[in-house]
């Protein structure tokens, strides 16, 4: 659990508040969010896999916004 006082995670999330979905119920230190996208899953005739280009676009755009805020991936695995 992230604490608001003296927490680098909370400070980072505060910087990103304009990117995260706005909700009166979302605590400011809540780093997980869901974003609903109305679109259709597609499938190629010769493939068993499904894809959704609109979801992929939203993931790309959010990733670009995070990088613009100088948020990079956090490597939690030991080398």
MOPAC internal coordinates of N, CA, C and O (Angstrom, degrees):
PM7 1SCF
backbone

  N    0.0000 0     0.00 0     0.00 0    0    0    0
  C    1.4460 1     0.00 0     0.00 0    1    0    0
  C    1.5245 1   108.60 1     0.00 0    2    1    0
  O    1.2310 1   120.99 1   -48.63 1    3    2    1
  N    1.3056 1   115.72 1   131.37 1    3    2    1
  C    1.4599 1   120.81 1   179.25 1    5    3    2
  C    1.5221 1   108.97 1   -86.13 1    6    5    3
  O    1.2310 1   121.12 1   -45.72 1    7    6    5
  N    1.3188 1   115.46 1   134.28 1    7    6    5
  C    1.4687 1   120.62 1   177.27 1    9    7    6
  C    1.5219 1   109.06 1   -99.04 1   10    9    7
  O    1.2310 1   120.42 1   -36.07 1   11   10    9
  N    1.3064 1   116.81 1   143.93 1   11   10    9
  C    1.4601 1   120.54 1  -178.90 1   13   11   10
  C    1.5206 1   112.84 1   -70.00 1   14   13   11
  O    1.2310 1   120.19 1   144.98 1   15   14   13
  N    1.3074 1   117.24 1   -35.02 1   15   14   13
  C    1.4561 1   118.82 1  -177.16 1   17   15   14
  C    1.5296 1   110.17 1   -87.95 1   18   17   15
  O    1.2310 1   120.99 1   -48.23 1   19   18   17
  N    1.3319 1   115.71 1   131.77 1   19   18   17
  C    1.4590 1   123.64 1   176.81 1   21   19   18
  C    1.5245 1   114.05 1    56.61 1   22   21   19
  O    1.2310 1   120.05 1  -137.52 1   23   22   21
  N    1.3117 1   117.50 1    42.48 1   23   22   21
  C    1.4470 1   121.05 1  -179.30 1   25   23   22
  C    1.5287 1   109.52 1  -125.94 1   26   25   23
  O    1.2310 1   120.32 1   -56.00 1   27   26   25
  N    1.3298 1   116.99 1   124.00 1   27   26   25
  C    1.4664 1   119.40 1   178.72 1   29   27   26
  C    1.5166 1   110.25 1   -68.37 1   30   29   27
  O    1.2310 1   120.42 1   150.33 1   31   30   29
  N    1.3491 1   116.80 1   -29.67 1   31   30   29
  C    1.4602 1   119.68 1   177.87 1   33   31   30
  C    1.5254 1   111.06 1   -65.10 1   34   33   31
  O    1.2310 1   120.55 1   136.02 1   35   34   33
  N    1.3271 1   116.56 1   -43.98 1   35   34   33
  C    1.4613 1   120.60 1   179.59 1   37   35   34
  C    1.5238 1   110.63 1   -65.58 1   38   37   35
  O    1.2310 1   120.20 1   141.99 1   39   38   37
  N    1.3194 1   117.23 1   -38.01 1   39   38   37
  C    1.4657 1   120.29 1   177.95 1   41   39   38
  C    1.5249 1   110.62 1   -64.35 1   42   41   39
  O    1.2310 1   120.47 1   139.60 1   43   42   41
  N    1.3253 1   116.70 1   -40.40 1   43   42   41
  C    1.4574 1   120.80 1   178.19 1   45   43   42
  C    1.5289 1   110.73 1   -64.52 1   46   45   43
  O    1.2310 1   120.33 1   135.41 1   47   46   45
  N    1.3255 1   116.98 1   -44.59 1   47   46   45
  C    1.4596 1   120.56 1   179.86 1   49   47   46
  C    1.5226 1   111.43 1   -64.67 1   50   49   47
  O    1.2310 1   120.27 1   146.39 1   51   50   49
  N    1.3218 1   117.09 1   -33.61 1   51   50   49
  C    1.4621 1   120.38 1   177.56 1   53   51   50
  C    1.5250 1   110.48 1   -63.67 1   54   53   51
  O    1.2310 1   120.32 1   141.55 1   55   54   53
  N    1.3408 1   117.00 1   -38.45 1   55   54   53
  C    1.4604 1   121.57 1   176.76 1   57   55   54
  C    1.5266 1   110.81 1   -63.15 1   58   57   55
  O    1.2310 1   120.44 1   148.07 1   59   58   57
  N    1.3145 1   116.76 1   -31.93 1   59   58   57
  C    1.4603 1   121.93 1  -175.08 1   61   59   58
  C    1.5196 1   113.15 1   -93.91 1   62   61   59
  O    1.2310 1   119.98 1  -173.55 1   63   62   61
  N    1.3104 1   117.64 1     6.45 1   63   62   61
  C    1.4656 1   120.85 1  -174.36 1   65   63   62
  C    1.5219 1   112.65 1   -55.03 1   66   65   63
  O    1.2310 1   120.04 1   145.51 1   67   66   65
  N    1.3264 1   117.53 1   -34.49 1   67   66   65
  C    1.4664 1   119.56 1  -179.61 1   69   67   66
  C    1.5215 1   112.48 1   -72.90 1   70   69   67
  O    1.2310 1   119.55 1   161.72 1   71   70   69
  N    1.3418 1   118.47 1   -18.28 1   71   70   69
  C    1.4615 1   121.44 1   178.49 1   73   71   70
  C    1.5201 1   112.96 1   -87.94 1   74   73   71
  O    1.2310 1   120.93 1   151.62 1   75   74   73
  N    1.3261 1   115.83 1   -28.38 1   75   74   73
  C    1.4580 1   119.64 1  -175.46 1   77   75   74
  C    1.5210 1   110.24 1   -80.67 1   78   77   75
  O    1.2310 1   120.56 1   -31.11 1   79   78   77
  N    1.3263 1   116.54 1   148.89 1   79   78   77
  C    1.4631 1   119.14 1   178.13 1   81   79   78
  C    1.5287 1   111.13 1   -57.78 1   82   81   79
  O    1.2310 1   120.75 1   -45.30 1   83   82   81
  N    1.3079 1   116.17 1   134.70 1   83   82   81
  C    1.4627 1   120.81 1  -178.33 1   85   83   82
  C    1.5246 1   110.45 1   -80.62 1   86   85   83
  O    1.2310 1   121.01 1   -46.26 1   87   86   85
  N    1.3009 1   115.67 1   133.74 1   87   86   85
  C    1.4551 1   121.66 1   179.38 1   89   87   86
  C    1.5264 1   108.45 1  -156.90 1   90   89   87
  O    1.2310 1   120.90 1   -44.11 1   91   90   89
  N    1.3135 1   115.88 1   135.89 1   91   90   89
  C    1.4597 1   119.84 1   176.70 1   93   91   90
  C    1.5210 1   111.33 1   -68.24 1   94   93   91
  O    1.2310 1   120.57 1   156.85 1   95   94   93
  N    1.3288 1   116.52 1   -23.15 1   95   94   93
  C    1.4634 1   121.15 1  -177.59 1   97   95   94
  C    1.5253 1   113.44 1   -88.78 1   98   97   95
  O    1.2310 1   119.83 1   167.33 1   99   98   97
  N    1.3422 1   117.92 1   -12.67 1   99   98   97
  C    1.4653 1   120.80 1  -177.36 1  101   99   98
  C    1.5166 1   109.94 1   -84.78 1  102  101   99
  O    1.2310 1   120.30 1   -62.21 1  103  102  101
  N    1.3401 1   117.03 1   117.79 1  103  102  101
  C    1.4631 1   118.68 1   173.77 1  105  103  102
  C    1.5253 1   109.67 1   -62.40 1  106  105  103
  O    1.2310 1   120.35 1   -33.13 1  107  106  105
  N    1.3158 1   116.94 1   146.87 1  107  106  105
  C    1.4631 1   121.23 1  -178.09 1  109  107  106
  C    1.5236 1   112.33 1   -64.18 1  110  109  107
  O    1.2310 1   119.98 1   160.81 1  111  110  109
  N    1.3141 1   117.64 1   -19.19 1  111  110  109
  C    1.4590 1   120.04 1  -179.66 1  113  111  110
  C    1.5319 1   111.98 1  -100.04 1  114  113  111
  O    1.2310 1   120.08 1  -165.37 1  115  114  113
  N    1.3059 1   117.45 1    14.63 1  115  114  113
  C    1.4618 1   120.94 1  -179.34 1  117  115  114
  C    1.5223 1   108.42 1   -88.71 1  118  117  115
  O    1.2310 1   120.12 1   -68.85 1  119  118  117
  N    1.3175 1   117.37 1   111.15 1  119  118  117
  C    1.4555 1   122.00 1  -174.21 1  121  119  118
  C    1.5109 1   115.04 1   -90.85 1  122  121  119
  O    1.2310 1   119.80 1  -176.18 1  123  122  121
  N    1.3231 1   117.98 1     3.82 1  123  122  121
  C    1.4580 1   121.12 1   178.74 1  125  123  122
  C    1.5112 1   107.97 1  -113.85 1  126  125  123
  O    1.2310 1   120.94 1   -45.70 1  127  126  125
  N    1.3174 1   115.80 1   134.30 1  127  126  125
  C    1.4490 1   119.50 1   176.78 1  129  127  126
  C    1.5191 1   109.73 1  -145.86 1  130  129  127
  O    1.2310 1   120.98 1   -20.43 1  131  130  129
  N    1.2954 1   115.73 1   159.57 1  131  130  129
  C    1.4526 1   122.45 1   178.22 1  133  131  130
  C    1.5189 1   107.88 1  -120.20 1  134  133  131
  O    1.2310 1   121.24 1   -36.54 1  135  134  133
  N    1.2959 1   115.24 1   143.46 1  135  134  133
  C    1.4565 1   119.99 1   179.11 1  137  135  134
  C    1.5198 1   107.69 1  -128.75 1  138  137  135
  O    1.2310 1   120.84 1   -60.96 1  139  138  137
  N    1.3135 1   116.00 1   119.04 1  139  138  137
  C    1.4546 1   120.49 1   178.34 1  141  139  138
  C    1.5205 1   111.13 1   -81.87 1  142  141  139
  O    1.2310 1   120.72 1   -42.03 1  143  142  141
  N    1.3063 1   116.23 1   137.97 1  143  142  141
  C    1.4586 1   121.49 1   178.72 1  145  143  142
  C    1.5232 1   107.57 1  -129.10 1  146  145  143
  O    1.2310 1   121.15 1   -55.16 1  147  146  145
  N    1.3147 1   115.40 1   124.84 1  147  146  145
  C    1.4701 1   119.81 1   176.92 1  149  147  146
  C    1.5178 1   108.68 1   -86.80 1  150  149  147
  O    1.2310 1   121.36 1   -71.45 1  151  150  149
  N    1.3077 1   115.01 1   108.55 1  151  150  149
  C    1.4567 1   120.69 1   178.42 1  153  151  150
  C    1.5218 1   108.31 1  -164.42 1  154  153  151
  O    1.2310 1   120.97 1    -0.76 1  155  154  153
  N    1.3010 1   115.75 1   179.24 1  155  154  153
  C    1.4606 1   120.12 1  -176.67 1  157  155  154
  C    1.5199 1   110.52 1  -113.72 1  158  157  155
  O    1.2310 1   121.23 1   -36.98 1  159  158  157
  N    1.3228 1   115.25 1   143.02 1  159  158  157
  C    1.4543 1   120.34 1   171.86 1  161  159  158
  C    1.5237 1   107.73 1   -78.65 1  162  161  159
  O    1.2310 1   121.02 1   -39.43 1  163  162  161
  N    1.3169 1   115.66 1   140.57 1  163  162  161
  C    1.4523 1   121.09 1  -178.14 1  165  163  162
  C    1.5169 1   109.83 1  -118.72 1  166  165  163
  O    1.2310 1   121.35 1   -20.22 1  167  166  165
  N    1.3240 1   115.03 1   159.78 1  167  166  165
  C    1.4565 1   119.90 1  -179.80 1  169  167  166
  C    1.5275 1   108.32 1  -147.43 1  170  169  167
  O    1.2310 1   120.61 1   -46.55 1  171  170  169
  N    1.3179 1   116.43 1   133.45 1  171  170  169
  C    1.4660 1   121.39 1   174.04 1  173  171  170
  C    1.5226 1   108.29 1   -73.07 1  174  173  171
  O    1.2310 1   120.75 1   -30.30 1  175  174  173
  N    1.3102 1   116.17 1   149.70 1  175  174  173
  C    1.4632 1   120.46 1  -178.82 1  177  175  174
  C    1.5232 1   112.88 1   -59.93 1  178  177  175
  O    1.2310 1   120.36 1   145.10 1  179  178  177
  N    1.3236 1   116.91 1   -34.90 1  179  178  177
  C    1.4635 1   120.41 1  -175.45 1  181  179  178
  C    1.5318 1   113.19 1  -100.03 1  182  181  179
  O    1.2310 1   119.73 1  -160.33 1  183  182  181
  N    1.3328 1   118.12 1    19.67 1  183  182  181
  C    1.4637 1   120.81 1  -177.55 1  185  183  182
  C    1.5249 1   110.82 1  -133.88 1  186  185  183
  O    1.2310 1   120.09 1   -40.08 1  187  186  185
  N    1.3324 1   117.43 1   139.92 1  187  186  185
  C    1.4631 1   120.13 1   175.66 1  189  187  186
  C    1.5361 1   112.18 1   -81.59 1  190  189  187
  O    1.2310 1   120.27 1   171.33 1  191  190  189
  N    1.3282 1   117.09 1    -8.67 1  191  190  189
  C    1.4638 1   121.74 1  -175.94 1  193  191  190
  C    1.5221 1   111.88 1   -85.91 1  194  193  191
  O    1.2310 1   121.62 1   -30.55 1  195  194  193
  N    1.3251 1   114.51 1   149.45 1  195  194  193
  C    1.4636 1   121.82 1   175.96 1  197  195  194
  C    1.5183 1   108.99 1  -108.00 1  198  197  195
  O    1.2310 1   120.30 1   -27.27 1  199  198  197
  N    1.3118 1   117.04 1   152.73 1  199  198  197
  C    1.4567 1   121.52 1   176.52 1  201  199  198
  C    1.5208 1   109.10 1  -145.44 1  202  201  199
  O    1.2310 1   121.49 1   -19.51 1  203  202  201
  N    1.3150 1   114.75 1   160.49 1  203  202  201
  C    1.4550 1   120.32 1  -179.87 1  205  203  202
  C    1.5304 1   107.68 1  -138.98 1  206  205  203
  O    1.2310 1   120.09 1   -78.32 1  207  206  205
  N    1.3303 1   117.44 1   101.68 1  207  206  205
  C    1.4637 1   119.50 1  -176.36 1  209  207  206
  C    1.5217 1   113.30 1   -64.33 1  210  209  207
  O    1.2310 1   119.47 1   151.13 1  211  210  209
  N    1.3195 1   118.61 1   -28.87 1  211  210  209
  C    1.4664 1   120.77 1   179.42 1  213  211  210
  C    1.5223 1   111.39 1   -70.17 1  214  213  211
  O    1.2310 1   120.35 1   140.32 1  215  214  213
  N    1.3386 1   116.93 1   -39.68 1  215  214  213
  C    1.4619 1   119.99 1   175.75 1  217  215  214
  C    1.5238 1   110.62 1   -65.00 1  218  217  215
  O    1.2310 1   120.61 1   137.84 1  219  218  217
  N    1.3278 1   116.43 1   -42.16 1  219  218  217
  C    1.4705 1   120.27 1   178.59 1  221  219  218
  C    1.5274 1   110.53 1   -61.06 1  222  221  219
  O    1.2310 1   120.33 1   139.77 1  223  222  221
  N    1.3233 1   116.98 1   -40.23 1  223  222  221
  C    1.4614 1   120.97 1   178.91 1  225  223  222
  C    1.5272 1   110.57 1   -62.40 1  226  225  223
  O    1.2310 1   120.13 1   135.98 1  227  226  225
  N    1.3482 1   117.36 1   -44.02 1  227  226  225
  C    1.4628 1   121.03 1   180.00 1  229  227  226
  C    1.5210 1   111.65 1   -64.41 1  230  229  227
  O    1.2310 1   119.98 1   140.82 1  231  230  229
  N    1.3261 1   117.64 1   -39.18 1  231  230  229
  C    1.4656 1   120.70 1   176.99 1  233  231  230
  C    1.5258 1   109.62 1   -63.17 1  234  233  231
  O    1.2310 1   120.47 1   136.32 1  235  234  233
  N    1.3324 1   116.71 1   -43.68 1  235  234  233
  C    1.4638 1   120.51 1   178.04 1  237  235  234
  C    1.5274 1   111.37 1   -60.64 1  238  237  235
  O    1.2310 1   120.14 1   132.76 1  239  238  237
  N    1.3280 1   117.33 1   -47.24 1  239  238  237
  C    1.4611 1   120.70 1  -178.40 1  241  239  238
  C    1.5279 1   112.04 1   -63.53 1  242  241  239
  O    1.2310 1   120.18 1   139.01 1  243  242  241
  N    1.3366 1   117.27 1   -40.99 1  243  242  241
  C    1.4617 1   120.31 1   178.75 1  245  243  242
  C    1.5294 1   110.31 1   -66.48 1  246  245  243
  O    1.2310 1   120.29 1   139.90 1  247  246  245
  N    1.3325 1   117.05 1   -40.10 1  247  246  245
  C    1.4575 1   120.52 1   177.86 1  249  247  246
  C    1.5281 1   110.76 1   -62.20 1  250  249  247
  O    1.2310 1   120.41 1   137.17 1  251  250  249
  N    1.3213 1   116.82 1   -42.83 1  251  250  249
  C    1.4671 1   120.53 1   177.85 1  253  251  250
  C    1.5316 1   110.96 1   -61.86 1  254  253  251
  O    1.2310 1   119.86 1   138.88 1  255  254  253
  N    1.3360 1   117.88 1   -41.12 1  255  254  253
  C    1.4671 1   121.05 1   178.21 1  257  255  254
  C    1.5253 1   110.95 1   -63.91 1  258  257  255
  O    1.2310 1   120.33 1   139.42 1  259  258  257
  N    1.3205 1   116.98 1   -40.58 1  259  258  257
  C    1.4642 1   120.34 1   178.75 1  261  259  258
  C    1.5226 1   110.76 1   -63.73 1  262  261  259
  O    1.2310 1   119.99 1   136.57 1  263  262  261
  N    1.3179 1   117.62 1   -43.43 1  263  262  261
  C    1.4616 1   120.65 1   178.11 1  265  263  262
  C    1.5254 1   110.96 1   -63.52 1  266  265  263
  O    1.2310 1   119.94 1   143.22 1  267  266  265
  N    1.3481 1   117.71 1   -36.78 1  267  266  265
  C    1.4656 1   120.26 1   177.40 1  269  267  266
  C    1.5204 1   111.53 1   -64.77 1  270  269  267
  O    1.2310 1   120.36 1   152.79 1  271  270  269
  N    1.3304 1   116.92 1   -27.21 1  271  270  269
  C    1.4649 1   121.44 1   175.97 1  273  271  270
  C    1.5261 1   111.01 1   -89.95 1  274  273  271
  O    1.2310 1   120.72 1  -167.18 1  275  274  273
  N    1.3195 1   116.23 1    12.82 1  275  274  273
  C    1.4644 1   123.66 1   177.95 1  277  275  274
  C    1.5294 1   112.55 1    64.50 1  278  277  275
  O    1.2310 1   120.58 1  -148.91 1  279  278  277
  N    1.3244 1   116.50 1    31.09 1  279  278  277
  C    1.4657 1   121.16 1   175.65 1  281  279  278
  C    1.5214 1   107.03 1   -98.46 1  282  281  279
  O    1.2310 1   120.60 1   -62.55 1  283  282  281
  N    1.3123 1   116.46 1   117.45 1  283  282  281
  C    1.4577 1   122.51 1  -179.98 1  285  283  282
  C    1.5176 1   108.62 1  -110.18 1  286  285  283
  O    1.2310 1   120.80 1   -10.60 1  287  286  285
  N    1.3164 1   116.08 1   169.40 1  287  286  285
  C    1.4611 1   119.02 1   178.24 1  289  287  286
  C    1.5240 1   109.60 1   -64.21 1  290  289  287
  O    1.2310 1   121.24 1   -31.65 1  291  290  289
  N    1.3031 1   115.23 1   148.35 1  291  290  289
  C    1.4587 1   121.39 1   179.05 1  293  291  290
  C    1.5187 1   107.12 1  -104.53 1  294  293  291
  O    1.2310 1   120.53 1   -63.43 1  295  294  293
  N    1.3033 1   116.58 1   116.57 1  295  294  293
  C    1.4518 1   121.38 1  -177.94 1  297  295  294
  C    1.5171 1   108.50 1   -86.65 1  298  297  295
  O    1.2310 1   120.55 1   -75.37 1  299  298  297
  N    1.3163 1   116.56 1   104.63 1  299  298  297
  C    1.4642 1   120.71 1  -177.63 1  301  299  298
  C    1.5344 1   112.18 1   -94.10 1  302  301  299
  O    1.2310 1   120.43 1   170.41 1  303  302  301
  N    1.3215 1   116.79 1    -9.59 1  303  302  301
  C    1.4503 1   119.29 1  -178.88 1  305  303  302
  C    1.5225 1   110.21 1   -86.26 1  306  305  303
  O    1.2310 1   121.10 1   -41.64 1  307  306  305
  N    1.3318 1   115.50 1   138.36 1  307  306  305
  C    1.4638 1   120.06 1   178.46 1  309  307  306
  C    1.5263 1   108.86 1   -72.44 1  310  309  307
  O    1.2310 1   120.49 1   -34.76 1  311  310  309
  N    1.2980 1   116.66 1   145.24 1  311  310  309
  C    1.4810 1   121.38 1  -179.69 1  313  311  310
  C    1.4940 1   110.73 1   -75.90 1  314  313  311
  O    1.2310 1   120.10 1   180.00 1  315  314  313

